[in-house]
Amino acid sequence: MQKEEKQNLQTGKNIAVLKTDWRRRLYRPLRRIKVILGQLFYELGTQAEYLAVRFIRQFVRLAKFIGRQAAGSLHRQAQAVGAVAAQVWQDVTAPFSRAKSGFKNIWALVHQEKQQGRAHAAKSALAYFKSGIHEYGYLAKRLVQYLLPIAAGAVFVVTVVQVMGAGYALAVEYDGNLVGYVENAAVYEDAEKMVEDRIVYTGSEEKSWSMHPTFTVVAAQQDVSNTQQLADAILESCGEEIVEAVGLYVDGVFYGATTDSLQLESDLEEIKRPYEEQYPDAEVSFVQDVELLEGVYLTGSVKSYEELSSLLTSEVQGQRTYVIEAGDTPLIIAGKNDITLAELYALNPVLENGNNVPIGQELTISGAQSFLQVQYSITLVENEEVPYTTNKTNDDNLAYGVQKTTQKGVNGIDEVTYSYTYVDGVLQGRTELSRVRTLEPVTEEISVGTYVASEGANYMPGSGALLFPIDGSGYKGMSRGFTGVYAHNGLDLRGYVGTPIYAAQSGVVTLARYTSTGYGIYCMINHGGGMSTLYGHCSGLAVSSGQYVQQGQLIAYVGSTGNSTGPHCHFEVIINGTRVDPAPYLGW
């Protein structure tokens, strides 16, 4: 004990001596450096010509001196540091060395005293241990003096590392319930906006939903939430105000939302299924624009599934009927009920497109209209006849007005693909998709006679070759006669409207026109031999162009069409292209 204390005292004295010696040794070199620098500056001021050489020499000497002094100083400092380190090491290891030696001595003592009994050996060992504690306890205290600062530093480092590495977050609470943890308020704002963007306002509510949470800074005990996770948590915590659902829209009108979206979709498919099974290849859809919109709805917009399901299968209009009465025709029936003939025939096949109108038969005017109407299209291929065309060729070998068929016409056939559209089983119309000609029609060829015999034709003035054209029962006299080609080039034969007009001579109708100016409704007949007659201002015609007529045949009716001031027949006679007075040819 005393020996170790003496060693410690001697070590302390050695350290003090080293410090004093180090200062003394450092002072001397500094003084020497001052002398050398003074000499250097002196030499520079007095011997400029020898400046460079002397400067280099003195600088080298100075550098070598400083190097030696620095090396010696470092050596001495290293010795001092080594002495201190040795002392510290001795202080730190002494308790362990002494404890090791003490336990070794105790073991030897126990082994020696065991001959007098184990109890005596244990008692002796305990007494020796106590005396060792009492004698060398100061070593443990010295060790503690070293270990306490080290332990405190370690605790400080660990604390700083843990604090710097700990995760801090914002705890989001709403109505006293923890919604989640976020890194910063911006994550919450993005999540709230995500929820707001998903909210579907149906028009009856004000856009007033908002959430006012509280934020608390905490050390996160779990993973922080991202925007999507926090949005889901907000929806869950606000279940009494908003809820995820699917809304039913028909033609843009909102009818309600439900959380049973799968069942609602199944009901919509069930409405179309009978038509899909009956017409597997048909395109089946709803007439209305039906949309199921997923989103977040205010709870006030949510209805029970049963309520929406019954709406889908409800009727918005009942069936209308009509009983056929005496005198009814399809056109009259359609007019009475404000529908088209096509709709009437489509709803009532019993009418056979107008060929059957049984009195007392109950007809369907409009079928019951469901809330959701189903339409479907069926594609059918049909064969349709293509009418043949007629080609007429003049033949001067045939008498004028005679026609002869040289090739019989045959109708062609087109293969037509139609798309028939039905709504709730009622035909709405058809659309032609394609047409393919499978059989070309054969044109009918007709020869038309142009030969007019001039033999026996005597159209001289005063011959009376022409028949008076107006029926005698309706004739009222002549209002104006022939006064010349540029004044009045015919006879105006007055008569009641509708009085028959006859052909003045046999021939072929070359013109049969319906106009509103000039002659109005009129016709012209070629009698051959260079003579033609014209009948103007008629109320109607009984012949058509190209038709052969006999003398005295009904060809028109008295009228007042065109440039006319009253009912009459304007009668002209044309000889070889020149209009002449008709009176002589009538035998007047």
MARDRENBA-137661 format. One record per residue (C-alpha): residue in three letters; x, y, z. Coordinates in steps of 0.1 Angstrom, whole numbers, plus 5000, padded with zeros to 4 digits. Example, Ala and Ser with C-alpha at 12.3 -4.5 7.8 and 13.67 -1.06 7.14 Angstrom:
<sites>
ALA512349555078 SER513749895071 
</sites>
This chain:
<sites>
MET500050005000 GLN502750265011 LYS505050144984 GLU502350214956 GLU501650554971 LYS505350644970 GLN505450534933 ASN502450754925 LEU504051054942 GLN507351004924 THR505350974890 GLY503651314897 LYS507051474905 ASN508551334873 ILE505651494852 ALA506151834869 VAL509951824862 LEU509151734825 LYS506852034821 THR509452274837 ASP512252134816 TRP510152164784 ARG509452534790 ARG513152604797 ARG514252424766 LEU511652604744 TYR512752954756 ARG516352914746 PRO515652824710 LEU513253124707 ARG515953364719 ARG518453214695 ILE515953264666 LYS515653624676 VAL519453674674 ILE519653504641 LEU516853714626 GLY518354034638 GLN521653944623 LEU519853854590 PHE518054184588 TYR521354364596 GLU523154184569 LEU520354274544 GLY520554644553 THR524354674550 GLN525554424524 ALA522954434497 GLU525354284472 TYR525853984493 LEU522053954502 ALA521153654482 VAL523953434493 ARG523753534530 PHE519953504530 ILE520053154517 ARG522753044542 GLN520953204571 PHE517553054560 VAL519052704557 ARG520552744592 LEU517252864606 ALA515352584589 LYS517752324603 PHE517552474638 ILE513752484638 GLY513652134626 ARG515952014654 GLN514052204680 ALA510652084667 ALA511851724667 GLY513151754702 SER509951924714 LEU507751654698 HIS509951384714 ARG509651544748 GLN505851594744 ALA505551234734 GLN507451124765 ALA505151344787 VAL502051204770 GLY503350854773 ALA503950904810 VAL500451034815 ALA499050744795 ALA501050494814 GLN499750644847 VAL496150634834 TRP496650274822 GLN498050184856 ASP495150344874 VAL492650164852 THR494249824853 ALA495349834890 PRO492049734904 PHE491849434880 SER495349334887 ARG494949364925 ALA491549174923 LYS493248894903 SER496048874928 GLY493648884957 PHE491448614944 LYS494548404937 ASN495648454973 ILE492148374986 TRP492148044967 ALA495547954981 LEU494348055016 VAL491147845013 HIS493247545001 GLN495647585030 GLU492847635057 LYS490647355043 GLN492547115066 GLN490847275096 GLY487447255080 ARG485447415052 ALA483747655076 HIS487047775089 ALA488447805054 ALA485348015042 LYS485648235073 SER489348305067 ALA488648375030 LEU485948625038 ALA488148805064 TYR490948825038 PHE488448965012 LYS487249235036 SER490849345045 GLY491549365008 ILE488549585001 HIS489549805030 GLU493149835019 TYR492649864981 GLY489250034979 TYR490850354967 LEU491750174934 ALA488150114926 LYS487250474933 ARG490050584910 LEU488650354883 VAL485250494888 GLN486650844883 TYR487850744849 LEU484850534839 LEU482050794849 PRO483051054823 ILE483450784797 ALA480050634806 ALA478450984805 GLY479951054771 ALA478650714758 VAL475150794772 PHE475251134755 VAL476250984721 VAL473650714723 THR470950964732 VAL471951204704 VAL471950914679 GLN468550794690 VAL467051144690 MET468451224656 GLY467250884642 ALA463850884659 GLY460850934635 TYR458651234643 ALA455251274627 LEU451951454629 ALA449151254645 VAL445851344627 GLU442751324649 TYR439051394640 ASP436251394665 GLY438551244691 ASN439550954668 LEU443050894655 VAL442950894617 GLY446650824611 TYR450150964611 VAL451551184583 GLU454951334577 ASN453551684573 ALA450351874569 ALA450751874531 VAL450051494530 TYR446751554548 GLU445751834525 ASP446451614495 ALA444351334510 GLU441551564519 LYS441551694483 MET441551344470 VAL438351264490 GLU436751594479 ASP437451524443 ARG435751184446 ILE432651324463 VAL429751324438 TYR427251604444 THR423851514429 GLY422651874425 SER420351884456 GLU423151924481 GLU425452214486 LYS429152144482 SER429852194519 TRP431551884531 SER434851954550 MET436951804577 HIS438551994605 PRO441151774622 THR443751844649 PHE447451774646 THR449851674673 VAL453551624669 VAL454551284682 ALA457251024678 ALA455750794654 GLN455050454668 GLN454150304634 ASP454650374597 VAL453250704585 SER450450704560 ASN450750804524 THR448051014506 GLN445950714495 GLN446150544528 LEU445150864547 ALA442250924522 ASP440850574529 ALA441250644567 ILE439350974563 LEU436450794545 GLU436350534573 SER436250804600 CYS433651014583 GLY431250734576 GLU428250924591 GLU428751204566 ILE430051044534 VAL430250694521 GLU431650504491 ALA428750394469 VAL427550374433 GLY425050624419 LEU422250534394 TYR421950784366 VAL419350754338 ASP419651004309 GLY421751214332 VAL419151224360 PHE420351104395 TYR417950854411 GLY419950754442 ALA423150574454 THR423550244470 THR426450044486 ASP425149724470 SER426649804436 LEU427249444426 GLN423549354432 LEU422449664413 GLU424549564383 SER423149214385 ASP419549354384 LEU420349564352 GLU421749254335 GLU418649054346 ILE416349294327 LYS418249244295 ARG418748864299 PRO415348744284 TYR416148924251 GLU419748804251 GLU418548444255 GLN415848474228 TYR418248654204 PRO421748534211 ASP423248724182 ALA421349054188 GLU422849374202 VAL420849424234 SER421049754253 PHE418850004271 VAL417050284252 GLN417950524280 ASP421550614289 VAL422050414321 GLU425250484341 LEU426450354374 LEU428950604387 GLU431250494415 GLY432350764440 VAL431850914474 TYR428351034482 LEU426851224510 THR424850984532 GLY421651174524 SER421851064488 VAL422150694496 LYS419050484493 SER418350134502 TYR419049874475 GLU415349754476 GLU414150104467 LEU416450134436 SER415749774426 SER411949834425 LEU412450154405 LEU414249954378 THR411349724371 SER408549984375 GLU406250114347 VAL406050484338 GLN403150444313 GLY400350174310 GLN399150004278 ARG396650194255 THR394150014233 TYR391450104207 VAL388349904195 ILE387749924157 GLU384450094149 ALA382250084117 GLY383750304091 ASP387250294105 THR390250254083 PRO393950224094 LEU394550584084 ILE391550704105 ILE392550484134 ALA396150624133 GLY394850984132 LYS392450934161 ASN395250804183 ASP398051034171 ILE400350754158 THR401750674124 LEU400450394102 ALA403850224105 GLU403550224143 LEU399950094141 TYR400849804118 ALA403949724139 LEU401849694171 ASN398949504154 PRO399949234129 VAL396249134128 LEU395649434104 GLU397849274078 ASN399149614068 GLY395649744061 ASN394249434043 ASN392149334074 VAL390149574095 PRO387649364116 ILE385049574134 GLY385249514172 GLN388849404171 GLU390849554200 LEU394049714188 THR397149804208 ILE397950174204 SER400950184227 GLY402449914249 ALA403149944286 GLN406350154289 SER408850034315 PHE411150274335 LEU414050114316 GLN413250014280 VAL415249744263 GLN416149774226 TYR417749514204 SER418649484168 ILE418249174146 THR419949124113 LEU418048954085 VAL418748874049 GLU415848914024 ASN415448883987 GLU413749183970 GLU412549213934 VAL414249473912 PRO411649613887 TYR412749593851 THR412949903829 THR411149963796 ASN412850083765 LYS410650223737 THR412050243702 ASN410350423673 ASP409350203644 ASP408250363612 ASN407050023600 LEU404250033626 ALA401250243623 TYR401350563644 GLY400250483680 VAL400750113677 GLN403049953703 LYS404649603700 THR406649423728 THR409749263712 GLN411249143745 LYS409349073777 GLY410849233808 VAL411949023838 ASN412449153874 GLY415849113890 ILE416649003926 ASP418649183952 GLU419849013984 VAL419349284010 THR420649274046 TYR418449474070 SER418949554107 TYR415549554125 THR415349754157 TYR412849664184 VAL412049834217 ASP410449604243 GLY409549364215 VAL407849634193 LEU409449694159 GLN410650054155 GLY412150044121 ARG414749894099 THR418050004084 GLU419649864052 LEU423149744059 SER424049604025 ARG422649513991 VAL423949253966 ARG422449203931 THR422048823926 LEU419948843894 GLU420049123869 PRO416649243855 VAL415849203819 THR414749523801 GLU411449513783 GLU411749633747 ILE408749803730 SER408549923694 VAL406350233689 GLY404750293655 THR405450633639 TYR403950563604 VAL401050793596 ALA399250743563 SER398551063544 GLU396150893519 GLY392651003525 ALA393551273549 ASN391651583538 TYR392251873562 MET391252153540 PRO389452453554 GLY385652413552 SER385952033551 GLY384551993586 ALA387251723593 LEU387351813630 LEU384851733657 PHE383752023679 PRO385851953711 ILE383352073739 ASP380451863751 GLY377352043741 SER375652023775 GLY378352233791 TYR379152473762 LYS378352833769 GLY379553003737 MET382753143723 SER384253433742 ARG387053513717 GLY387853403682 PHE391053373661 THR392653713654 GLY396153613642 VAL399153433654 TYR400553723675 ALA397153843687 HIS395053543695 ASN395853223677 GLY392953003687 LEU389352983698 ASP388253033734 LEU385252803739 ARG383552873772 GLY382052603794 TYR381452503829 VAL384452383850 GLY384652003845 THR382851993811 PRO384351703791 ILE386751783762 TYR386951533733 ALA389651463707 ALA388751663675 GLN390351383654 SER392151053660 GLY395851063667 VAL398651033692 VAL399051253723 THR402451423719 LEU402251663749 ALA400351623782 ARG401651893807 TYR400652043840 THR401852403843 SER400752703863 THR401452963835 GLY400753003798 TYR398352733787 GLY398152593822 ILE397152233820 TYR397052133784 CYS397651853758 MET398451833721 ILE397451563696 ASN399251473663 HIS396651373637 GLY399051303609 GLY399051473575 GLY400751773591 MET397851863614 SER397951893652 THR395452033677 LEU395952193711 TYR393552203741 GLY394552463769 HIS393552593803 CYS392152253813 SER391252163849 GLY392551813844 LEU393751563817 ALA392451213809 VAL395351103787 SER399051093789 SER401951163764 GLY402350883738 GLN398850763741 TYR396750693709 VAL393250833710 GLN390150793688 GLN388151093675 GLY385551183701 GLN387551023730 LEU387551203763 ILE390951373767 ALA390451653793 TYR388051883813 VAL387252253810 GLY389152473835 SER390852803841 THR394452723847 GLY397452923835 ASN396953273821 SER393153253821 THR390353493832 GLY387553233833 PRO386652873826 HIS387152783789 CYS388952563765 HIS391552733743 PHE391452533710 GLU394152563684 VAL394752403650 ILE398352373637 ILE399052293600 ASN402652203592 GLY403752403622 THR401652713616 ARG398652813638 VAL395552873616 ASP391952963623 PRO390252653636 ALA386652763625 PRO386852643589 TYR388152303600 LEU385152273623 GLY382852333594 TRP381852683605 
</sites>
